[in-house]
Amino acid sequence: MSKKRLDGKNKLVALTAQQSEDIKLYCREYGIKSQNELIRQAVVSFIDRDFSDSTLKLSSLKSVKDSLSQIQDMLTVIFSYMHQMHGNIMAYHPEIADALKEAAYSSGQQRLERFFVVFQERLKDDPSFFEKLLHNYVTGSLG
């Protein structure tokens, strides 16, 4: 005994002989096992027609566009900050003599490497940052 997919009262609809024959042919052609299944598929199709693949694609594209716009705004703020900071450094630190440039560059590279190691450790030791990233990843709200 097979389980019924739908339960509830039967709905009677009077069909013409042509409609009945068309339904039988359609079911046979597309491998639909019963007229009830055909009607179920038709109702689902009718209800879900507003959510077609193109609608979902447009929704996804809108989400991507919003995320890209947010990233662009963030990058604009970062660039503006970096530009202003660089201008500040140039204004308050005059150029050094040629004899000191090589030593200053070498010292600067070493300090930069140490700074970056400390920066990496700081990121590792910032659980709230990683919790936020994990939360965004799990909930799908990255962006």
Buried (B, 14 or more C-beta within 10 A) or exposed (E): EEEEEEEEEEEEEEEEEEEEEEBEEEBEEEEBEEBEEBBBEEEEEEEEEEEEEEEEEEEEEEEEEEEEEEEEEEEEEEEEEEEEEEEEEEEEEEEEEEEEEEEEEEEEEEEEEEEEEEEEEEEEEEEEEEEEEEEEEEEEEEE
